[in-house]
Amino acid sequence: MREGAVIKSTTLGQGNAGAITINASGIISIDGSVDAPDGSNSNISSQVGTTGIGNAGAINITTGSLEIIEGGEIDASISSFGQGNAGEITITANDTISLSNNALIFSRINGLSRGNSGGINITTGTLNLIDGGQINSDTFGEGDAGNIIVKAKEKVNISGFGSFASGLFSNNAIALATGDGGSIIIETGSLEVREGAVINASTEGQGNAGRIKINAVDSVTLDGEGTNPSSISSSVDSFAVGDAGGVEINTGSLVITNGGVISASSDGQGKAGDISITASESVEIIGSELENSVLTLFEQAIITRSIDPSEVQNAILTFTTGTEAAGNLTIDTKNLTLQNGAIISSSTFGEGSAGDLTLKTSENTELIRDLRFIKIPAFKLIHLTS
């Protein structure tokens, strides 16, 4: 599909839109580089229109490989003023699914609409989200965002920026939205998040943020090298009312370098979620030299806290600045390495209590050069076992 080509199912009246089903044994390509006369990119979409009262149909795609480039889209959404549920997007590709250069797969409840997102299910060998490629499930209106479930047998690779960061996002996206954000669940052999890429589940309105759960048999790599730090985060943003869902990672080894951040935070009225990391072999946080300012001390982090995640890096810590508690942080691994300025802490700057911090290592704990425990208000180190 190219030059503004469209496959579309829409309801504009009272009734449901039909499903879209595509079976292709080879490759499906959606190229959005040349806009249609109405300004839209090439896309496959199922929608409840602005005057629609009914449900959007599902989008089901089965193929060998799927490639979406240059702003091409797969879209299941409820338009503003529409009433009904967005359809579920299910994509199965035996080999690869690749989104690059601002390509999008999204399920969305737009502003002033009412209904629930259908969620997104991806099954493939390798998933690539490159240079602004995104998978989104979000609500701007009244209703819950759906879950994003990714099953990639070999690898998930998320890297770089286009017009925006590459990544997976499930959000209650604006202050006026009411509804819960969906969870993000990844099952894969290895996960790499690099060069400013993001995995984020958050709430900005009234509702809870979804949980991020990652099961990677071999490894998780979070490399922040690039313009902005790469991050995996579950957050309650300023003015939001709801709890963060937290982050759970189960893997063989976890490596964080060059400003990578893992966080569960609350800047609004709600609890910061827990972080739980189980790595059968090792957890490594490889930092760089520390600066003097407390807010610029860090470059790598696993964080549960209630302040802006961009302000704190290069650490394992829990924070709260509000009335609710910071989340608990648990790391269970065979070998733990904290290098060049890594920080371990749990603290509060507000009325809420600091969370528990538990480190379990069965073999080695290495603290290499400039490990620092920063004594800040209500610093709390609960368990350190080896």
C-alpha positions as a printed NumPy array, in Angstrom:
array([[  0.   ,   0.   ,   0.   ],
       [  1.387,   3.4  ,  -1.011],
       [  0.509,   6.901,  -2.228],
       [ -2.336,   7.384,   0.257],
       [ -4.002,   4.01 ,  -0.303],
       [ -6.584,   3.097,   2.357],
       [ -8.387,   0.012,   3.652],
       [-11.129,   1.261,   5.955],
       [-14.203,   0.145,   7.889],
       [-16.245,   2.881,   9.61 ],
       [-19.575,   3.392,  11.316],
       [-21.071,   6.885,  11.097],
       [-24.586,   5.995,  12.195],
       [-26.191,   3.585,  14.651],
       [-24.554,   0.224,  14.111],
       [-21.241,  -1.588,  14.214],
       [-18.446,  -1.337,  11.668],
       [-17.32 ,  -4.571,  10.076],
       [-14.04 ,  -6.36 ,  10.761],
       [-11.012,  -6.16 ,   8.473],
       [ -9.238,  -9.469,   7.846],
       [ -6.077,  -9.738,   5.724],
       [ -4.176, -12.952,   5.026],
       [ -0.943, -12.672,   2.998],
       [  1.656, -15.428,   2.884],
       [  4.474, -13.075,   1.832],
       [  5.024,  -9.435,   2.841],
       [  2.557,  -6.664,   3.642],
       [  4.017,  -3.192,   3.131],
       [  2.387,   0.118,   4.112],
       [  4.307,   3.149,   2.848],
       [  3.024,   6.504,   4.075],
       [  5.626,   8.652,   2.34 ],
       [  3.209,  10.141,  -0.248],
       [  0.036,  11.674,   1.206],
       [ -3.432,  11.255,  -0.235],
       [ -5.3  ,  14.358,  -1.518],
       [ -7.029,  14.676,   1.877],
       [ -3.665,  14.75 ,   3.632],
       [ -3.799,  11.234,   5.089],
       [ -1.036,   8.663,   4.85 ],
       [ -1.539,   5.136,   3.621],
       [ -3.394,   3.258,   6.339],
       [ -5.587,   0.381,   7.428],
       [ -8.286,   1.608,   9.819],
       [-11.435,   0.617,  11.659],
       [-13.266,   3.521,  13.279],
       [-16.331,   4.793,  15.05 ],
       [-16.851,   8.15 ,  13.322],
       [-17.863,  11.46 ,  14.902],
       [-21.57 ,  10.716,  14.432],
       [-21.272,   6.996,  15.076],
       [-22.989,   5.026,  17.828],
       [-21.654,   1.489,  17.701],
       [-18.496,  -0.564,  17.862],
       [-15.557,  -0.484,  15.472],
       [-14.661,  -3.806,  13.902],
       [-11.5  ,  -5.744,  14.679],
       [ -8.423,  -5.643,  12.456],
       [ -6.891,  -9.094,  11.927],
       [ -3.698,  -9.463,   9.881],
       [ -1.809, -12.706,   9.239],
       [  1.326, -12.567,   7.109],
       [  4.934, -13.605,   6.674],
       [  6.301, -10.112,   7.394],
       [  4.76 ,  -6.679,   7.965],
       [  6.609,  -3.476,   7.101],
       [  5.201,  -0.003,   7.885],
       [  7.331,   3.013,   6.95 ],
       [  7.267,   6.799,   6.579],
       [  4.145,   7.541,   8.607],
       [  2.036,   4.597,   7.459],
       [ -0.613,   3.544,   9.989],
       [ -2.818,   0.77 ,  11.304],
       [ -5.575,   2.409,  13.332],
       [ -8.541,   1.234,  15.434],
       [-10.14 ,   4.249,  17.11 ],
       [-13.177,   6.173,  18.284],
       [-13.336,   9.653,  16.751],
       [-14.255,  12.713,  18.821],
       [-17.976,  12.653,  19.808],
       [-18.25 ,   8.978,  18.796],
       [-19.809,   6.405,  21.135],
       [-18.706,   2.791,  21.117],
       [-15.72 ,   0.521,  21.577],
       [-12.638,   0.549,  19.369],
       [-11.838,  -2.749,  17.699],
       [ -8.976,  -5.017,  18.694],
       [ -5.878,  -5.102,  16.502],
       [ -4.345,  -8.571,  16.107],
       [ -1.254,  -9.035,  13.946],
       [  0.55 , -12.33 ,  13.418],
       [  3.717, -12.296,  11.277],
       [  5.863, -15.422,  11.137],
       [  9.136, -13.584,  10.493],
       [  9.243,  -9.858,  11.32 ],
       [  7.153,  -6.794,  12.067],
       [  9.007,  -3.53 ,  11.42 ],
       [  7.815,   0.042,  11.978],
       [ 10.162,   2.87 ,  11.041],
       [ 10.223,   6.604,  10.332],
       [  7.113,   7.616,  12.337],
       [  5.034,   4.57 ,  11.421],
       [  2.197,   3.829,  13.86 ],
       [ -0.032,   1.033,  15.091],
       [ -2.574,   2.486,  17.49 ],
       [ -5.878,   1.951,  19.251],
       [ -7.277,   5.254,  20.521],
       [-10.229,   6.861,  22.273],
       [-10.186,  10.46 ,  21.091],
       [-11.292,  13.499,  23.084],
       [-15.039,  13.905,  23.831],
       [-15.702,  10.301,  22.798],
       [-16.982,   7.475,  24.986],
       [-15.929,   3.829,  24.878],
       [-13.053,   1.443,  25.482],
       [ -9.987,   0.715,  23.388],
       [ -9.793,  -2.822,  22.025],
       [ -6.09 ,  -3.287,  22.652],
       [ -3.277,  -4.533,  20.43 ],
       [ -1.903,  -8.083,  20.124],
       [  1.371,  -8.693,  18.273],
       [  2.839, -12.146,  17.572],
       [  6.017, -12.46 ,  15.513],
       [  9.592, -13.659,  15.372],
       [ 11.22 , -10.202,  15.652],
       [  9.617,  -6.811,  16.35 ],
       [ 11.517,  -3.674,  15.253],
       [ 10.406,  -0.148,  16.221],
       [ 12.948,   2.227,  14.678],
       [ 13.299,   6.02 ,  14.252],
       [  9.876,   7.   ,  15.557],
       [  8.069,   3.7  ,  15.03 ],
       [  5.393,   3.365,  17.73 ],
       [  2.691,   1.054,  19.035],
       [  0.126,   3.031,  21.096],
       [ -3.022,   2.3  ,  23.063],
       [ -4.404,   5.431,  24.691],
       [ -7.461,   7.301,  25.844],
       [ -8.121,  11.029,  25.448],
       [-11.824,  10.648,  26.264],
       [-14.052,   8.603,  28.561],
       [-12.985,   4.974,  28.631],
       [-10.127,   2.56 ,  29.257],
       [ -7.075,   2.162,  27.048],
       [ -6.529,  -1.447,  25.966],
       [ -3.555,  -3.659,  26.722],
       [ -0.576,  -4.021,  24.403],
       [  0.628,  -7.623,  24.267],
       [  3.793,  -8.444,  22.316],
       [  5.024, -11.994,  21.788],
       [  8.253, -12.017,  19.78 ],
       [ 10.028, -15.354,  19.848],
       [ 13.455, -13.995,  18.96 ],
       [ 13.826, -10.305,  19.76 ],
       [ 12.198,  -6.924,  20.377],
       [ 14.355,  -4.032,  19.153],
       [ 13.265,  -0.45 ,  19.965],
       [ 15.614,   2.326,  18.933],
       [ 15.913,   6.008,  18.101],
       [ 13.815,   9.052,  17.259],
       [ 11.821,  10.266,  14.296],
       [  9.35 ,  13.086,  14.905],
       [  8.947,  11.413,  18.302],
       [ 10.573,   8.607,  20.275],
       [ 10.266,   5.022,  19.143],
       [  8.391,   2.89 ,  21.63 ],
       [  5.41 ,   1.178,  23.179],
       [  2.889,   3.451,  24.928],
       [ -0.318,   2.828,  26.862],
       [ -1.662,   6.051,  28.361],
       [ -4.53 ,   7.919,  29.92 ],
       [ -3.201,  10.765,  27.847],
       [ -4.673,  14.111,  28.989],
       [ -5.95 ,  15.691,  32.198],
       [ -9.592,  15.554,  31.036],
       [ -9.478,  11.833,  30.218],
       [-11.256,   9.376,  32.515],
       [-10.277,   5.739,  32.398],
       [ -7.445,   3.351,  33.132],
       [ -4.351,   3.006,  31.002],
       [ -3.718,  -0.46 ,  29.618],
       [ -0.856,  -2.75 ,  30.552],
       [  2.146,  -3.474,  28.345],
       [  3.178,  -7.127,  28.309],
       [  6.257,  -8.313,  26.406],
       [  7.338, -11.933,  26.001],
       [ 10.515, -12.409,  23.981],
       [ 13.977, -13.89 ,  23.779],
       [ 15.766, -10.555,  24.179],
       [ 14.671,  -6.921,  24.515],
       [ 16.814,  -3.945,  23.498],
       [ 15.749,  -0.334,  24.162],
       [ 18.292,   2.133,  22.751],
       [ 18.98 ,   5.743,  21.726],
       [ 16.098,   7.468,  23.478],
       [ 13.45 ,   4.815,  22.863],
       [ 10.654,   4.459,  25.432],
       [  8.298,   1.904,  26.97 ],
       [  5.709,   3.849,  28.967],
       [  2.428,   3.225,  30.774],
       [  1.084,   6.394,  32.384],
       [ -1.943,   8.371,  33.509],
       [ -2.389,  12.129,  33.152],
       [ -6.121,  12.173,  33.95 ],
       [ -8.444,  10.259,  36.262],
       [ -7.54 ,   6.6  ,  36.212],
       [ -4.754,   4.142,  36.953],
       [ -1.676,   3.622,  34.818],
       [ -1.187,   0.136,  33.44 ],
       [  1.498,  -2.317,  34.51 ],
       [  4.601,  -3.065,  32.443],
       [  5.58 ,  -6.731,  32.506],
       [  8.591,  -7.992,  30.564],
       [  9.602, -11.649,  30.267],
       [ 12.823, -11.922,  28.237],
       [ 14.446, -15.335,  28.363],
       [ 17.97 , -14.158,  27.53 ],
       [ 18.479, -10.452,  28.205],
       [ 17.123,  -6.932,  28.619],
       [ 19.386,  -4.081,  27.494],
       [ 18.555,  -0.449,  28.219],
       [ 21.083,   1.824,  26.516],
       [ 20.411,   5.548,  26.779],
       [ 23.051,   6.685,  24.319],
       [ 21.57 ,   9.426,  22.168],
       [ 19.799,  12.766,  22.583],
       [ 17.545,  11.553,  25.405],
       [ 17.838,   8.711,  27.925],
       [ 16.046,   5.5  ,  27.031],
       [ 13.415,   4.564,  29.602],
       [ 10.959,   1.96 ,  30.846],
       [  8.418,   3.732,  33.048],
       [  5.041,   3.514,  34.743],
       [  3.916,   6.889,  36.042],
       [  1.194,   9.063,  37.543],
       [  1.814,  12.514,  36.106],
       [  1.142,  15.918,  37.654],
       [ -2.583,  16.623,  38.349],
       [ -3.477,  12.969,  37.666],
       [ -5.598,  10.971,  40.102],
       [ -4.722,   7.287,  40.07 ],
       [ -2.029,   4.734,  40.859],
       [  0.973,   3.723,  38.769],
       [  0.976,   0.075,  37.713],
       [  4.668,  -0.579,  38.324],
       [  7.288,  -2.511,  36.39 ],
       [  8.105,  -6.228,  36.494],
       [ 11.087,  -7.675,  34.622],
       [ 12.028, -11.353,  34.471],
       [ 15.132, -12.156,  32.434],
       [ 18.514, -13.84 ,  32.305],
       [ 20.538, -10.619,  32.461],
       [ 19.706,  -6.916,  32.729],
       [ 22.175,  -4.274,  31.528],
       [ 21.605,  -0.513,  31.929],
       [ 24.084,   1.929,  30.377],
       [ 24.434,   5.499,  29.105],
       [ 21.569,   7.123,  30.975],
       [ 18.976,   4.379,  30.786],
       [ 16.135,   4.678,  33.319],
       [ 13.619,   2.231,  34.777],
       [ 11.014,   4.033,  36.874],
       [  7.678,   3.755,  38.649],
       [  6.652,   7.199,  39.817],
       [  3.855,   9.47 ,  40.984],
       [  3.782,  13.237,  40.598],
       [  0.021,  13.359,  41.163],
       [ -2.531,  11.928,  43.581],
       [ -1.717,   8.259,  43.648],
       [  0.799,   5.615,  44.597],
       [  4.037,   5.021,  42.75 ],
       [  4.016,   1.399,  41.612],
       [  6.468,  -1.294,  42.657],
       [  9.478,  -2.403,  40.647],
       [ 10.387,  -6.087,  40.69 ],
       [ 13.432,  -7.371,  38.81 ],
       [ 14.404, -11.04 ,  38.693],
       [ 17.514, -11.865,  36.652],
       [ 18.747, -15.449,  36.815],
       [ 22.329, -14.453,  35.943],
       [ 23.135, -10.778,  36.446],
       [ 22.095,  -7.143,  36.835],
       [ 24.645,  -4.56 ,  35.681],
       [ 24.3  ,  -0.79 ,  35.944],
       [ 27.256,   0.852,  34.268],
       [ 27.495,   4.549,  35.007],
       [ 29.906,   7.395,  34.412],
       [ 31.524,  10.03 ,  36.604],
       [ 29.207,  11.827,  39.021],
       [ 28.382,  15.516,  38.984],
       [ 28.082,  17.683,  42.119],
       [ 24.372,  18.488,  42.019],
       [ 22.017,  15.938,  43.584],
       [ 19.619,  16.23 ,  40.641],
       [ 22.374,  15.599,  38.09 ],
       [ 24.148,  12.848,  39.993],
       [ 22.803,   9.979,  38.006],
       [ 23.011,   8.507,  34.544],
       [ 21.542,   5.023,  34.923],
       [ 18.578,   4.206,  37.119],
       [ 16.002,   1.772,  38.367],
       [ 13.585,   4.131,  40.094],
       [ 10.308,   4.124,  42.019],
       [  9.488,   7.646,  43.097],
       [  7.274,  10.7  ,  42.953],
       [  9.412,  13.204,  41.034],
       [ 10.099,  13.824,  37.372],
       [ 11.922,  10.746,  36.018],
       [ 14.098,  12.99 ,  33.832],
       [ 15.641,  14.574,  36.943],
       [ 17.195,  11.429,  38.391],
       [ 19.493,   8.969,  36.649],
       [ 22.314,   6.515,  37.384],
       [ 20.699,   4.875,  40.419],
       [ 18.476,   2.258,  42.005],
       [ 16.101,   4.266,  44.197],
       [ 12.582,   4.991,  45.384],
       [ 11.186,   8.499,  45.911],
       [  7.958,  10.168,  46.916],
       [  7.202,  13.889,  47.114],
       [  3.461,  13.494,  47.667],
       [  1.086,  12.114,  50.28 ],
       [  1.166,   8.55 ,  48.936],
       [  3.959,   6.029,  49.449],
       [  6.776,   5.38 ,  47.044],
       [  6.73 ,   1.905,  45.571],
       [  8.823,  -1.004,  46.79 ],
       [ 11.871,  -2.07 ,  44.804],
       [ 13.106,  -5.672,  44.711],
       [ 16.079,  -7.063,  42.792],
       [ 16.767, -10.793,  42.876],
       [ 19.792, -11.998,  40.898],
       [ 22.915, -14.135,  41.035],
       [ 25.403, -11.317,  40.343],
       [ 24.833,  -7.595,  40.926],
       [ 27.276,  -5.003,  39.558],
       [ 26.945,  -1.279,  40.28 ],
       [ 29.674,   0.738,  38.609],
       [ 30.802,   4.379,  38.472],
       [ 28.41 ,   6.28 ,  40.669],
       [ 25.486,   3.889,  41.044],
       [ 23.145,   4.907,  43.873],
       [ 20.808,   2.714,  45.936],
       [ 18.183,   4.51 ,  48.025],
       [ 14.568,   4.804,  49.071],
       [ 13.431,   8.217,  50.252],
       [ 10.59 ,  10.681,  50.712],
       [ 10.405,  14.429,  50.279],
       [  6.683,  14.572,  51.068],
       [  4.118,  13.152,  53.47 ],
       [  4.181,   9.67 ,  51.974],
       [  6.487,   6.943,  53.256],
       [  9.518,   5.619,  51.424],
       [  9.194,   2.178,  49.904],
       [ 11.098,  -0.945,  50.92 ],
       [ 14.255,  -1.765,  49.003],
       [ 15.325,  -5.423,  48.864],
       [ 18.464,  -6.72 ,  47.137],
       [ 19.043, -10.463,  46.919],
       [ 22.237, -11.829,  45.372],
       [ 23.182, -15.506,  45.52 ],
       [ 26.831, -15.114,  44.448],
       [ 28.486, -11.707,  43.977],
       [ 27.728,  -8.059,  44.652],
       [ 30.315,  -5.786,  43.04 ],
       [ 30.464,  -2.106,  43.913],
       [ 32.972,  -0.599,  41.52 ],
       [ 34.275,   2.953,  41.804],
       [ 32.188,   5.782,  43.178],
       [ 29.314,   3.758,  44.593],
       [ 27.488,   6.214,  46.845],
       [ 24.612,   5.918,  49.251],
       [ 23.113,   9.412,  49.323],
       [ 21.687,  10.455,  52.713],
       [ 18.565,  12.429,  51.834],
       [ 15.345,  12.921,  53.828],
       [ 13.878,   9.63 ,  55.075],
       [ 16.543,   7.538,  53.408],
       [ 15.54 ,   3.925,  53.839],
       [ 17.593,   0.807,  53.075],
       [ 15.6  ,  -2.185,  54.291],
       [ 17.296,  -5.368,  53.074],
       [ 20.69 ,  -6.11 ,  51.557],
       [ 21.408,  -9.845,  51.41 ],
       [ 23.964, -11.969,  49.64 ]])
